[in-house]
């Protein structure tokens, strides 16, 4: 039911930065970013609850920052110091239940994904 649209993906060199955006059609309690590389399972990157509480995967902690603009039903992911292993399709996800889970099965709504490619 909730529509999510990601944008901001692209191709950058290692060490560069990108900012991903996601706009939801309506307010949601919890939102997160996930990614999936070819041949691998989808994995959690970062999540944020309505109260601003956040959680990050160990692989991106200190490099990525998740934020939101509740007035716009928007979610953002600032990615700094990008590495080739960050290359993946990045997905925005949302749920009406309060959670900070980095498990894909815990989220009911998903965007179409945006490609991030990091070259070395």
C-alpha positions as CSV (number, residue, x, y, z in Angstrom):
1,X,0.0,0.0,0.0
2,X,2.8,2.5,0.9
3,X,4.6,3.6,-2.2
4,X,8.4,4.3,-1.9
5,X,10.6,5.8,-4.6
6,X,14.4,5.9,-4.3
7,X,16.8,8.2,-6.1
8,X,20.4,9.4,-6.0
9,X,22.3,6.3,-7.0
10,X,25.1,6.6,-9.5
11,X,28.7,5.7,-10.2
12,X,31.6,7.1,-8.1
13,X,35.2,6.4,-7.4
14,X,36.4,4.8,-4.1
15,X,36.5,7.4,-1.4
16,X,33.7,9.4,-2.9
17,X,30.3,10.2,-1.6
18,X,26.6,9.8,-2.6
19,X,23.3,10.8,-1.0
20,X,20.4,8.6,-1.6
21,X,16.8,9.8,-1.1
22,X,13.5,8.0,-0.6
23,X,10.0,9.5,-0.7
24,X,7.1,7.7,0.8
25,X,3.5,8.2,-0.2
26,X,2.4,8.4,3.4
27,X,3.8,8.5,6.9
28,X,5.4,5.4,8.2
29,X,6.7,4.5,11.7
30,X,10.0,2.9,10.7
31,X,12.2,3.2,7.6
32,X,15.5,1.7,6.5
33,X,18.0,1.2,3.8
34,X,19.0,-2.2,2.4
35,X,21.2,-3.3,-0.4
36,X,21.7,-6.3,-2.6
37,X,24.8,-7.2,-4.6
38,X,24.6,-9.7,-7.5
39,X,24.5,-13.3,-6.2
40,X,24.1,-12.2,-2.6
41,X,21.1,-11.9,-0.2
42,X,19.6,-8.6,0.6
43,X,21.2,-7.1,3.7
44,X,20.3,-4.3,6.1
45,X,22.4,-1.1,5.9
46,X,20.7,1.4,8.3
47,X,17.3,2.0,9.9
48,X,15.6,4.9,11.7
49,X,12.4,5.0,13.7
50,X,9.9,7.9,14.1
51,X,11.7,9.2,17.2
52,X,15.0,9.4,15.4
53,X,16.6,6.4,16.9
54,X,19.1,4.8,14.4
55,X,21.0,1.6,13.9
56,X,23.7,0.7,11.4
57,X,25.3,-2.4,10.0
58,X,28.9,-2.8,11.2
59,X,30.2,-2.6,7.6
60,X,28.9,1.0,7.2
61,X,29.1,2.4,10.7
62,X,31.1,5.6,10.8
63,X,30.8,6.1,7.0
64,X,27.0,6.2,6.3
65,X,24.4,8.4,8.0
66,X,20.7,7.8,7.8
67,X,18.3,10.7,8.4
68,X,14.7,11.7,7.7
69,X,12.4,14.6,7.0
70,X,9.1,13.6,8.5
71,X,7.3,16.6,7.0
72,X,8.2,15.4,3.6
73,X,7.9,11.6,4.4
74,X,11.4,11.5,3.1
75,X,14.4,9.3,4.0
76,X,18.0,9.9,3.2
77,X,21.3,8.0,3.3
78,X,24.6,9.9,3.1
79,X,27.3,7.6,2.1
80,X,30.9,8.8,2.6
81,X,34.2,7.0,2.0
82,X,32.6,4.6,-0.4
83,X,34.3,1.3,-1.1
84,X,34.0,-1.1,-4.1
85,X,32.3,-3.6,-1.7
86,X,29.5,-1.0,-1.3
87,X,28.4,-1.6,-4.9
88,X,24.8,-2.9,-4.9
89,X,21.3,-2.0,-5.6
90,X,20.0,0.1,-2.6
91,X,16.4,-0.2,-1.5
92,X,14.3,1.9,0.7
93,X,12.0,0.0,3.1
94,X,9.2,1.0,5.5
95,X,6.9,-0.5,8.0
96,X,4.0,0.8,10.2
97,X,5.4,-1.0,13.3
98,X,8.1,0.5,15.5
99,X,11.4,-1.3,14.8
100,X,15.0,-0.8,14.1
101,X,15.5,-4.2,12.4
102,X,18.1,-4.7,9.7
103,X,16.2,-7.9,8.6
104,X,14.4,-7.5,5.3
105,X,11.5,-9.7,6.3
106,X,10.6,-7.2,9.0
107,X,9.6,-4.6,6.5
108,X,6.3,-4.6,4.6
109,X,6.9,-1.9,2.0
110,X,9.8,-1.5,-0.6
111,X,11.0,0.8,-3.3
112,X,12.2,-0.2,-6.7
113,X,15.9,0.2,-5.8
114,X,18.7,2.5,-7.1
115,X,22.1,1.3,-8.3
116,X,25.2,2.4,-6.6
117,X,28.5,1.5,-8.2
118,X,31.9,2.2,-6.6
119,X,35.0,1.8,-8.7
120,X,38.6,1.6,-7.7
